[in-house]
Amino acid sequence: MIEAPISTPPQAYMDIIGSLIDKARGFLEAGEKLQALAFVGNLTSKSSR
């Protein structure tokens, strides 16, 4: 298995969570708090729950 630094997530992962990060940033900049979130998915089959 090839390991990458945590600061460099796979592009497939970023494609999925990029919009979530942008939305969370907007909430934080507006002074709002975030709730915990868990994302479970399979990057190979592109399925998630």
PQR file with spaces between the fields and no chain letter, atoms N, CA, C, O and H, PARSE charges and radii, in Angstrom:
ATOM       1  N    MET     1       0.849   -1.181    0.000 -0.4000 1.5000
ATOM       2  CA   MET     1       0.000    0.000    0.000 -0.0000 2.0000
ATOM       3  C    MET     1       0.893    1.242    0.000  0.5500 1.7000
ATOM       4  O    MET     1       1.866    1.315    0.751 -0.5500 1.4000
ATOM       5  N    ILE     2       0.560    2.206   -0.836 -0.4000 1.5000
ATOM       6  CA   ILE     2       1.295    3.463   -0.900 -0.0000 2.0000
ATOM       7  C    ILE     2       0.627    4.456    0.036  0.5500 1.7000
ATOM       8  O    ILE     2      -0.578    4.692   -0.055 -0.5500 1.4000
ATOM       9  H    ILE     2      -0.231    2.147   -1.446  0.4000 1.0000
ATOM      10  N    GLU     3       1.403    5.031    0.929 -0.4000 1.5000
ATOM      11  CA   GLU     3       0.858    6.009    1.868 -0.0000 2.0000
ATOM      12  C    GLU     3       1.258    7.415    1.438  0.5500 1.7000
ATOM      13  O    GLU     3       2.393    7.649    1.022 -0.5500 1.4000
ATOM      14  H    GLU     3       2.382    4.840    1.003  0.4000 1.0000
ATOM      15  N    ALA     4       0.328    8.333    1.541 -0.4000 1.5000
ATOM      16  CA   ALA     4       0.584    9.732    1.222 -0.0000 2.0000
ATOM      17  C    ALA     4       0.456   10.548    2.500  0.5500 1.7000
ATOM      18  O    ALA     4      -0.257   10.155    3.424 -0.5500 1.4000
ATOM      19  H    ALA     4      -0.594    8.142    1.879  0.4000 1.0000
ATOM      20  N    PRO     5       1.137   11.669    2.554 -0.5600 1.5000
ATOM      21  CA   PRO     5       0.984   12.534    3.738  0.2800 2.0000
ATOM      22  C    PRO     5      -0.478   12.948    3.902  0.5500 1.7000
ATOM      23  O    PRO     5      -1.204   13.095    2.918 -0.5500 1.4000
ATOM      24  N    ILE     6      -0.892   13.131    5.124 -0.4000 1.5000
ATOM      25  CA   ILE     6      -2.278   13.516    5.403 -0.0000 2.0000
ATOM      26  C    ILE     6      -2.625   14.849    4.745  0.5500 1.7000
ATOM      27  O    ILE     6      -3.795   15.120    4.474 -0.5500 1.4000
ATOM      28  H    ILE     6      -0.302   13.012    5.923  0.4000 1.0000
ATOM      29  N    SER     7      -1.631   15.673    4.489 -0.4000 1.5000
ATOM      30  CA   SER     7      -1.888   16.971    3.868 -0.0000 2.0000
ATOM      31  C    SER     7      -2.167   16.844    2.366  0.5500 1.7000
ATOM      32  O    SER     7      -2.509   17.833    1.717 -0.5500 1.4000
ATOM      33  H    SER     7      -0.680   15.453    4.709  0.4000 1.0000
ATOM      34  N    THR     8      -2.024   15.640    1.813 -0.4000 1.5000
ATOM      35  CA   THR     8      -2.259   15.436    0.388 -0.0000 2.0000
ATOM      36  C    THR     8      -3.262   14.303    0.184  0.5500 1.7000
ATOM      37  O    THR     8      -2.876   13.198   -0.200 -0.5500 1.4000
ATOM      38  H    THR     8      -1.746   14.838    2.341  0.4000 1.0000
ATOM      39  N    PRO     9      -4.548   14.566    0.438 -0.5600 1.5000
ATOM      40  CA   PRO     9      -5.544   13.502    0.243  0.2800 2.0000
ATOM      41  C    PRO     9      -5.706   13.189   -1.244  0.5500 1.7000
ATOM      42  O    PRO     9      -5.430   14.045   -2.085 -0.5500 1.4000
ATOM      43  N    PRO    10      -6.147   11.983   -1.578 -0.5600 1.5000
ATOM      44  CA   PRO    10      -6.372   11.621   -2.979  0.2800 2.0000
ATOM      45  C    PRO    10      -7.400   12.550   -3.634  0.5500 1.7000
ATOM      46  O    PRO    10      -8.323   13.031   -2.977 -0.5500 1.4000
ATOM      47  N    GLN    11      -7.228   12.791   -4.919 -0.4000 1.5000
ATOM      48  CA   GLN    11      -8.135   13.683   -5.641 -0.0000 2.0000
ATOM      49  C    GLN    11      -9.567   13.174   -5.601  0.5500 1.7000
ATOM      50  O    GLN    11     -10.502   13.969   -5.500 -0.5500 1.4000
ATOM      51  H    GLN    11      -6.478   12.400   -5.452  0.4000 1.0000
ATOM      52  N    ALA    12      -9.755   11.850   -5.678 -0.4000 1.5000
ATOM      53  CA   ALA    12     -11.115   11.297   -5.632 -0.0000 2.0000
ATOM      54  C    ALA    12     -11.810   11.678   -4.329  0.5500 1.7000
ATOM      55  O    ALA    12     -13.007   11.966   -4.319 -0.5500 1.4000
ATOM      56  H    ALA    12      -8.995   11.205   -5.759  0.4000 1.0000
ATOM      57  N    TYR    13     -11.056   11.678   -3.231 -0.4000 1.5000
ATOM      58  CA   TYR    13     -11.602   12.059   -1.929 -0.0000 2.0000
ATOM      59  C    TYR    13     -11.948   13.546   -1.922  0.5500 1.7000
ATOM      60  O    TYR    13     -13.014   13.944   -1.453 -0.5500 1.4000
ATOM      61  H    TYR    13     -10.084   11.444   -3.239  0.4000 1.0000
ATOM      62  N    MET    14     -11.041   14.357   -2.445 -0.4000 1.5000
ATOM      63  CA   MET    14     -11.272   15.804   -2.487 -0.0000 2.0000
ATOM      64  C    MET    14     -12.470   16.155   -3.371  0.5500 1.7000
ATOM      65  O    MET    14     -13.199   17.104   -3.082 -0.5500 1.4000
ATOM      66  H    MET    14     -10.174   14.034   -2.826  0.4000 1.0000
ATOM      67  N    ASP    15     -12.673   15.396   -4.438 -0.4000 1.5000
ATOM      68  CA   ASP    15     -13.833   15.638   -5.304 -0.0000 2.0000
ATOM      69  C    ASP    15     -15.133   15.467   -4.528  0.5500 1.7000
ATOM      70  O    ASP    15     -16.119   16.154   -4.796 -0.5500 1.4000
ATOM      71  H    ASP    15     -12.081   14.625   -4.672  0.4000 1.0000
ATOM      72  N    ILE    16     -15.129   14.543   -3.561 -0.4000 1.5000
ATOM      73  CA   ILE    16     -16.325   14.271   -2.773 -0.0000 2.0000
ATOM      74  C    ILE    16     -16.512   15.299   -1.660  0.5500 1.7000
ATOM      75  O    ILE    16     -17.617   15.802   -1.457 -0.5500 1.4000
ATOM      76  H    ILE    16     -14.328   13.985   -3.344  0.4000 1.0000
ATOM      77  N    ILE    17     -15.436   15.612   -0.942 -0.4000 1.5000
ATOM      78  CA   ILE    17     -15.583   16.455    0.250 -0.0000 2.0000
ATOM      79  C    ILE    17     -15.286   17.935    0.017  0.5500 1.7000
ATOM      80  O    ILE    17     -15.480   18.747    0.921 -0.5500 1.4000
ATOM      81  H    ILE    17     -14.539   15.203   -1.107  0.4000 1.0000
ATOM      82  N    GLY    18     -14.824   18.295   -1.169 -0.4000 1.5000
ATOM      83  CA   GLY    18     -14.464   19.694   -1.437 -0.0000 2.0000
ATOM      84  C    GLY    18     -15.607   20.662   -1.161  0.5500 1.7000
ATOM      85  O    GLY    18     -15.397   21.708   -0.546 -0.5500 1.4000
ATOM      86  H    GLY    18     -14.667   17.634   -1.903  0.4000 1.0000
ATOM      87  N    SER    19     -16.801   20.328   -1.604 -0.4000 1.5000
ATOM      88  CA   SER    19     -17.940   21.226   -1.383 -0.0000 2.0000
ATOM      89  C    SER    19     -18.313   21.293    0.095  0.5500 1.7000
ATOM      90  O    SER    19     -18.768   22.332    0.573 -0.5500 1.4000
ATOM      91  H    SER    19     -16.972   19.478   -2.103  0.4000 1.0000
ATOM      92  N    LEU    20     -18.121   20.183    0.824 -0.4000 1.5000
ATOM      93  CA   LEU    20     -18.392   20.194    2.268 -0.0000 2.0000
ATOM      94  C    LEU    20     -17.420   21.114    3.000  0.5500 1.7000
ATOM      95  O    LEU    20     -17.807   21.833    3.920 -0.5500 1.4000
ATOM      96  H    LEU    20     -17.751   19.339    0.436  0.4000 1.0000
ATOM      97  N    ILE    21     -16.171   21.086    2.589 -0.4000 1.5000
ATOM      98  CA   ILE    21     -15.160   21.959    3.194 -0.0000 2.0000
ATOM      99  C    ILE    21     -15.501   23.421    2.930  0.5500 1.7000
ATOM     100  O    ILE    21     -15.418   24.254    3.833 -0.5500 1.4000
ATOM     101  H    ILE    21     -15.856   20.501    1.842  0.4000 1.0000
ATOM     102  N    ASP    22     -15.880   23.730    1.705 -0.4000 1.5000
ATOM     103  CA   ASP    22     -16.245   25.109    1.362 -0.0000 2.0000
ATOM     104  C    ASP    22     -17.437   25.592    2.196  0.5500 1.7000
ATOM     105  O    ASP    22     -17.444   26.719    2.691 -0.5500 1.4000
ATOM     106  H    ASP    22     -15.947   23.053    0.972  0.4000 1.0000
ATOM     107  N    LYS    23     -18.429   24.734    2.341 -0.4000 1.5000
ATOM     108  CA   LYS    23     -19.622   25.093    3.119 -0.0000 2.0000
ATOM     109  C    LYS    23     -19.263   25.296    4.596  0.5500 1.7000
ATOM     110  O    LYS    23     -19.721   26.249    5.225 -0.5500 1.4000
ATOM     111  H    LYS    23     -18.423   23.819    1.939  0.4000 1.0000
ATOM     112  N    ALA    24     -18.442   24.396    5.141 -0.4000 1.5000
ATOM     113  CA   ALA    24     -18.025   24.514    6.543 -0.0000 2.0000
ATOM     114  C    ALA    24     -17.239   25.799    6.766  0.5500 1.7000
ATOM     115  O    ALA    24     -17.423   26.475    7.779 -0.5500 1.4000
ATOM     116  H    ALA    24     -18.070   23.622    4.630  0.4000 1.0000
ATOM     117  N    ARG    25     -16.369   26.138    5.828 -0.4000 1.5000
ATOM     118  CA   ARG    25     -15.594   27.373    5.936 -0.0000 2.0000
ATOM     119  C    ARG    25     -16.527   28.579    5.995  0.5500 1.7000
ATOM     120  O    ARG    25     -16.307   29.502    6.780 -0.5500 1.4000
ATOM     121  H    ARG    25     -16.220   25.589    5.005  0.4000 1.0000
ATOM     122  N    GLY    26     -17.566   28.569    5.167 -0.4000 1.5000
ATOM     123  CA   GLY    26     -18.536   29.659    5.170 -0.0000 2.0000
ATOM     124  C    GLY    26     -19.247   29.795    6.513  0.5500 1.7000
ATOM     125  O    GLY    26     -19.436   30.904    7.012 -0.5500 1.4000
ATOM     126  H    GLY    26     -17.745   27.819    4.530  0.4000 1.0000
ATOM     127  N    PHE    27     -19.640   28.661    7.095 -0.4000 1.5000
ATOM     128  CA   PHE    27     -20.287   28.686    8.410 -0.0000 2.0000
ATOM     129  C    PHE    27     -19.359   29.274    9.464  0.5500 1.7000
ATOM     130  O    PHE    27     -19.767   30.117   10.262 -0.5500 1.4000
ATOM     131  H    PHE    27     -19.487   27.760    6.690  0.4000 1.0000
ATOM     132  N    LEU    28     -18.101   28.820    9.462 -0.4000 1.5000
ATOM     133  CA   LEU    28     -17.140   29.302   10.457 -0.0000 2.0000
ATOM     134  C    LEU    28     -16.865   30.797   10.291  0.5500 1.7000
ATOM     135  O    LEU    28     -16.774   31.530   11.276 -0.5500 1.4000
ATOM     136  H    LEU    28     -17.769   28.135    8.814  0.4000 1.0000
ATOM     137  N    GLU    29     -16.736   31.236    9.056 -0.4000 1.5000
ATOM     138  CA   GLU    29     -16.494   32.669    8.806 -0.0000 2.0000
ATOM     139  C    GLU    29     -17.678   33.524    9.242  0.5500 1.7000
ATOM     140  O    GLU    29     -17.506   34.695    9.580 -0.5500 1.4000
ATOM     141  H    GLU    29     -16.811   30.641    8.257  0.4000 1.0000
ATOM     142  N    ALA    30     -18.884   32.944    9.237 -0.4000 1.5000
ATOM     143  CA   ALA    30     -20.080   33.656    9.676 -0.0000 2.0000
ATOM     144  C    ALA    30     -20.267   33.573   11.188  0.5500 1.7000
ATOM     145  O    ALA    30     -21.259   34.071   11.721 -0.5500 1.4000
ATOM     146  H    ALA    30     -19.024   31.993    8.962  0.4000 1.0000
ATOM     147  N    GLY    31     -19.305   32.938   11.889 -0.4000 1.5000
ATOM     148  CA   GLY    31     -19.373   32.840   13.337 -0.0000 2.0000
ATOM     149  C    GLY    31     -20.215   31.689   13.853  0.5500 1.7000
ATOM     150  O    GLY    31     -20.485   31.610   15.052 -0.5500 1.4000
ATOM     151  H    GLY    31     -18.500   32.533   11.456  0.4000 1.0000
ATOM     152  N    GLU    32     -20.635   30.797   12.970 -0.4000 1.5000
ATOM     153  CA   GLU    32     -21.445   29.656   13.395 -0.0000 2.0000
ATOM     154  C    GLU    32     -20.557   28.504   13.835  0.5500 1.7000
ATOM     155  O    GLU    32     -19.368   28.461   13.518 -0.5500 1.4000
ATOM     156  H    GLU    32     -20.416   30.861   11.996  0.4000 1.0000
ATOM     157  N    LYS    33     -21.153   27.569   14.573 -0.4000 1.5000
ATOM     158  CA   LYS    33     -20.430   26.381   15.026 -0.0000 2.0000
ATOM     159  C    LYS    33     -20.736   25.218   14.094  0.5500 1.7000
ATOM     160  O    LYS    33     -21.771   25.191   13.428 -0.5500 1.4000
ATOM     161  H    LYS    33     -22.118   27.604   14.831  0.4000 1.0000
ATOM     162  N    LEU    34     -19.820   24.259   14.060 -0.4000 1.5000
ATOM     163  CA   LEU    34     -20.008   23.063   13.247 -0.0000 2.0000
ATOM     164  C    LEU    34     -20.401   21.888   14.133  0.5500 1.7000
ATOM     165  O    LEU    34     -20.026   21.824   15.304 -0.5500 1.4000
ATOM     166  H    LEU    34     -18.979   24.281   14.601  0.4000 1.0000
ATOM     167  N    GLN    35     -21.150   20.973   13.565 -0.4000 1.5000
ATOM     168  CA   GLN    35     -21.494   19.719   14.224 -0.0000 2.0000
ATOM     169  C    GLN    35     -20.605   18.620   13.638  0.5500 1.7000
ATOM     170  O    GLN    35     -20.159   18.717   12.495 -0.5500 1.4000
ATOM     171  H    GLN    35     -21.455   21.025   12.614  0.4000 1.0000
ATOM     172  N    ALA    36     -20.355   17.591   14.419 -0.4000 1.5000
ATOM     173  CA   ALA    36     -19.553   16.463   13.945 -0.0000 2.0000
ATOM     174  C    ALA    36     -20.261   15.771   12.781  0.5500 1.7000
ATOM     175  O    ALA    36     -21.489   15.696   12.743 -0.5500 1.4000
ATOM     176  H    ALA    36     -20.717   17.512   15.347  0.4000 1.0000
ATOM     177  N    LEU    37     -19.480   15.274   11.844 -0.4000 1.5000
ATOM     178  CA   LEU    37     -20.013   14.606   10.666 -0.0000 2.0000
ATOM     179  C    LEU    37     -19.120   13.424   10.346  0.5500 1.7000
ATOM     180  O    LEU    37     -17.896   13.531   10.427 -0.5500 1.4000
ATOM     181  H    LEU    37     -18.482   15.335   11.874  0.4000 1.0000
ATOM     182  N    ALA    38     -19.707   12.318    9.989 -0.4000 1.5000
ATOM     183  CA   ALA    38     -18.939   11.153    9.555 -0.0000 2.0000
ATOM     184  C    ALA    38     -19.319   10.859    8.112  0.5500 1.7000
ATOM     185  O    ALA    38     -20.500   10.833    7.765 -0.5500 1.4000
ATOM     186  H    ALA    38     -20.701   12.232    9.923  0.4000 1.0000
ATOM     187  N    PHE    39     -18.329   10.641    7.288 -0.4000 1.5000
ATOM     188  CA   PHE    39     -18.558   10.263    5.897 -0.0000 2.0000
ATOM     189  C    PHE    39     -17.952    8.890    5.693  0.5500 1.7000
ATOM     190  O    PHE    39     -16.769    8.680    5.963 -0.5500 1.4000
ATOM     191  H    PHE    39     -17.370   10.662    7.570  0.4000 1.0000
ATOM     192  N    VAL    40     -18.754    7.963    5.220 -0.4000 1.5000
ATOM     193  CA   VAL    40     -18.272    6.612    4.953 -0.0000 2.0000
ATOM     194  C    VAL    40     -18.526    6.333    3.486  0.5500 1.7000
ATOM     195  O    VAL    40     -19.658    6.438    3.015 -0.5500 1.4000
ATOM     196  H    VAL    40     -19.715    8.134    5.001  0.4000 1.0000
ATOM     197  N    GLY    41     -17.484    5.980    2.767 -0.4000 1.5000
ATOM     198  CA   GLY    41     -17.665    5.721    1.360 -0.0000 2.0000
ATOM     199  C    GLY    41     -16.571    4.836    0.790  0.5500 1.7000
ATOM     200  O    GLY    41     -15.599    4.511    1.472 -0.5500 1.4000
ATOM     201  H    GLY    41     -16.564    5.894    3.149  0.4000 1.0000
ATOM     202  N    ASN    42     -16.735    4.457   -0.443 -0.4000 1.5000
ATOM     203  CA   ASN    42     -15.776    3.626   -1.151 -0.0000 2.0000
ATOM     204  C    ASN    42     -15.351    4.399   -2.391  0.5500 1.7000
ATOM     205  O    ASN    42     -16.153    4.609   -3.301 -0.5500 1.4000
ATOM     206  H    ASN    42     -17.525    4.720   -0.998  0.4000 1.0000
ATOM     207  N    LEU    43     -14.084    4.826   -2.427 -0.4000 1.5000
ATOM     208  CA   LEU    43     -13.609    5.643   -3.546 -0.0000 2.0000
ATOM     209  C    LEU    43     -13.509    4.835   -4.835  0.5500 1.7000
ATOM     210  O    LEU    43     -13.547    5.403   -5.926 -0.5500 1.4000
ATOM     211  H    LEU    43     -13.433    4.656   -1.688  0.4000 1.0000
ATOM     212  N    THR    44     -13.382    3.522   -4.717 -0.4000 1.5000
ATOM     213  CA   THR    44     -13.281    2.689   -5.918 -0.0000 2.0000
ATOM     214  C    THR    44     -14.628    2.559   -6.607  0.5500 1.7000
ATOM     215  O    THR    44     -14.732    2.731   -7.822 -0.5500 1.4000
ATOM     216  H    THR    44     -13.351    3.061   -3.831  0.4000 1.0000
ATOM     217  N    SER    45     -15.661    2.256   -5.827 -0.4000 1.5000
ATOM     218  CA   SER    45     -16.995    2.082   -6.418 -0.0000 2.0000
ATOM     219  C    SER    45     -17.791    3.384   -6.446  0.5500 1.7000
ATOM     220  O    SER    45     -18.860    3.456   -7.052 -0.5500 1.4000
ATOM     221  H    SER    45     -15.577    2.117   -4.840  0.4000 1.0000
ATOM     222  N    LYS    46     -17.254    4.421   -5.777 -0.4000 1.5000
ATOM     223  CA   LYS    46     -17.907    5.728   -5.684 -0.0000 2.0000
ATOM     224  C    LYS    46     -19.275    5.640   -5.025  0.5500 1.7000
ATOM     225  O    LYS    46     -20.188    6.386   -5.379 -0.5500 1.4000
ATOM     226  H    LYS    46     -16.386    4.363   -5.285  0.4000 1.0000
ATOM     227  N    SER    47     -19.416    4.730   -4.068 -0.4000 1.5000
ATOM     228  CA   SER    47     -20.661    4.641   -3.310 -0.0000 2.0000
ATOM     229  C    SER    47     -20.425    5.207   -1.916  0.5500 1.7000
ATOM     230  O    SER    47     -19.309    5.169   -1.398 -0.5500 1.4000
ATOM     231  H    SER    47     -18.674    4.125   -3.780  0.4000 1.0000
ATOM     232  N    SER    48     -21.480    5.727   -1.321 -0.4000 1.5000
ATOM     233  CA   SER    48     -21.365    6.303    0.021 -0.0000 2.0000
ATOM     234  C    SER    48     -22.652    6.075    0.784  0.5500 1.7000
ATOM     235  O    SER    48     -23.679    5.692    0.224 -0.5500 1.4000
ATOM     236  H    SER    48     -22.387    5.757   -1.741  0.4000 1.0000
ATOM     237  N    ARG    49     -22.563    6.323    2.088 -0.4000 1.5000
ATOM     238  CA   ARG    49     -23.725    6.195    2.971 -0.0000 2.0000
ATOM     239  C    ARG    49     -23.812    7.403    3.849  0.5500 1.7000
ATOM     240  O    ARG    49     -24.721    7.503    4.673 -0.5500 1.4000
ATOM     241  H    ARG    49     -21.729    6.634    2.543  0.4000 1.0000
